[in-house]
Amino acid sequence: MSNNFLIYGANGYTGELITRFAVERGLKPILAGRSAIKVEELAKKHHLEYRVFSLDETDRLDAALQEVDMALHCAGPFSITSRPMVEACLRNKKHYTDITGEISVFEGAAAMGKKAEDAGIMVMPGVGFDVVPSDCLARHLKDRLPSATHLSLAFYGMGRLSHGTQATMTMNVGKGGAIRKDGKITGVPAAWKTQEIDFGEVTKTGVTIPWGDVATAYYSTGIPNIEVFTVVPPSNLKMMKMSRYLGWLLATKPFQDYLQKQIPAGGPSDDERAKGKTLMWGQASDLNGNRVVSRQQGPEGYTITAIAALNIAEKILAGNFTPGYQTPARAYGADLVLEIDGVSRQDVS
């Protein structure tokens, strides 16, 4: 197996975690990012090579990609950063993965699927918590009910969010929600629908959000109608509903600058991650009234992200890939997530 891959954005919270896990596996990625001091410090800590460049430094980006077989892109917000990295991977015929959960990134990558296929590379955004566990659950439900026309997914994450995740969420505040209806991604108001979700351990009120599966689950399952729910505190639900009317204001630069400055640095500690847990629920149904329900649980979200991203990287480096745009479950099947210690799945009668 080749050991050559690039982690761009290695000095971010999730990038650092992935780097640490990679070294523990005996992997030796090349680290990269814009911050010379932070990237060098991280690389020296783990005895790894590093490169410093921004994504608009095309020559340096291309030179770095020529040294490796694939890129694991960890520098968000991905709606801004993913395209230049994907285009560079296409130019240099190197595989592309990232840890996004943004619908626009998945759809943009899908639109470049033919170019990726022609280049002989795989383009797979979303190799972390966004969206490996939910994508695998979606594929499992489709396998249980091949005639499914409607899919609902829900997750409940018990843990703290990183700076980068909160920054991306804040940037998108006021943009409303999204579902897939009759095969097309359709905008809906923020907090468009609420539903009581039985996760097995607990029952919680879920609210619709524009999660990545609105895009990816369609490619993984072919199901044309998709909704994704998550659990938020009552105060957050109230704010989501208020954003329907104040979203335009929250999206203005002065408010965005203020909101972004309020986000704390870093993310959950090792102890917090160890205590965290994620619960998932999914339901598929068809036009004849048939319905299947499954639940899934696993470690904390950032832990899943680091492990899943590296599991997929190792598959690609070993030559196990399908050229073109792919989703995790379409490329590797519904049981991909079960390769992660602590993940289990239960079918509900």
Secondary structure, DSSP 8 states (H G I E B T S, - for coil): ----EEEETTTSHHHHHHHHHHHHTT---EEEES-HHHHHHHHHHHT--EEE--TT-HHHHHHHHTT-SEEEE--S-HHHHHHHHHHHHHHHT-EEEE----HHHHHHHHHTHHHHHHHT-EEE---BTTBHHHHHHHHHHHHH-TT--EEEEEEEEES---HHHHHHHHHTTTS-EEEEETTEEEEE-TT--EEEEE-SS-EEEEEE---THHHHHHHHH--SEEEEEEE--HHHHHHHHHHHHHHHHHTSHHHHHHHHHTS-SS---HHHHHH-EEEEEEEEE-TTS-EEEEEEEES-HHHHHHHHHHHHHHHHHTT---SEE--HHHHH-GGGGGGSTT-EEEEE-
